[in-house]
Amino acid sequence: METVAELGDQLNKKLLTRSEALKDLANVAEKLKDELKEWAKIRSAPPRTGRALASGNDAQSASGLQKQMESLQKQMGTPRKS
């Protein structure tokens, strides 16, 4: 959208020939189309979960968290549901 505003400013500041203006409009339209494609890729990508989000530097592993949950459940006296 910034590109559109910049083009508008350019058109106001200098006189362009019709062909120059059409060329600039085509460039802006192409940039907008590329941006829309990029947004579509981002929105259509599946959400990253589990190990895809975990880094190698995680302090606790999944099994460590599971053990911690079981310990807390024992302390609370609630049975673990599988």
C-alpha positions in Angstrom: 0.0 0.0 0.0 3.0 2.3 0.6 3.9 1.8 -3.0 0.5 3.0 -4.2 0.9 6.2 -2.0 4.4 6.7 -3.4 3.1 6.5 -6.9 0.4 9.0 -6.2 3.0 11.4 -4.8 5.1 10.9 -7.9 2.2 11.6 -10.2 1.4 14.8 -8.3 5.0 16.1 -8.3 5.9 15.5 -12.0 4.3 15.3 -15.3 4.3 11.9 -16.8 3.5 10.8 -20.2 0.6 8.4 -20.5 2.9 5.5 -21.3 5.1 6.3 -18.2 2.1 6.5 -16.0 0.7 3.2 -17.3 4.1 1.5 -16.8 4.2 2.7 -13.2 0.7 1.6 -12.6 1.5 -1.9 -14.0 4.6 -2.1 -11.8 2.5 -1.2 -8.7 -0.2 -3.7 -9.7 2.4 -6.4 -10.1 3.9 -5.7 -6.7 0.5 -5.8 -5.1 -0.3 -9.1 -6.8 3.0 -10.6 -5.5 2.2 -9.4 -2.0 -1.3 -10.9 -2.1 0.3 -14.3 -3.3 2.7 -14.2 -0.3 -0.1 -13.5 2.1 -2.1 -16.4 0.6 0.8 -18.7 1.1 1.2 -17.7 4.7 -2.6 -18.1 5.4 -2.8 -21.5 3.7 0.2 -23.0 5.4 -0.7 -25.5 8.1 0.0 -24.2 11.7 3.3 -25.3 13.1 2.9 -27.4 16.2 4.8 -29.8 18.4 8.4 -30.4 17.4 8.1 -28.0 14.5 8.0 -25.2 17.0 10.4 -26.7 19.5 14.0 -25.6 19.3 17.0 -27.8 20.1 17.7 -25.7 23.2 14.4 -26.5 25.0 15.0 -27.0 28.7 12.3 -29.7 29.1 11.4 -32.5 26.8 7.9 -33.8 26.2 8.6 -36.8 28.4 9.9 -34.4 31.1 6.7 -32.4 31.0 4.6 -35.5 31.1 6.4 -36.7 34.2 5.9 -33.3 35.8 2.2 -33.4 35.0 1.9 -36.8 36.6 3.7 -35.7 39.7 1.4 -32.7 40.1 -1.7 -34.8 39.5 -0.5 -37.2 42.3 0.0 -34.3 44.6 -3.5 -33.0 43.9 -5.0 -36.5 44.3 -6.6 -36.5 40.9 -6.4 -39.6 38.7 -4.7 -39.3 35.3 -7.0 -39.6 32.3 -5.6 -41.3 29.3 
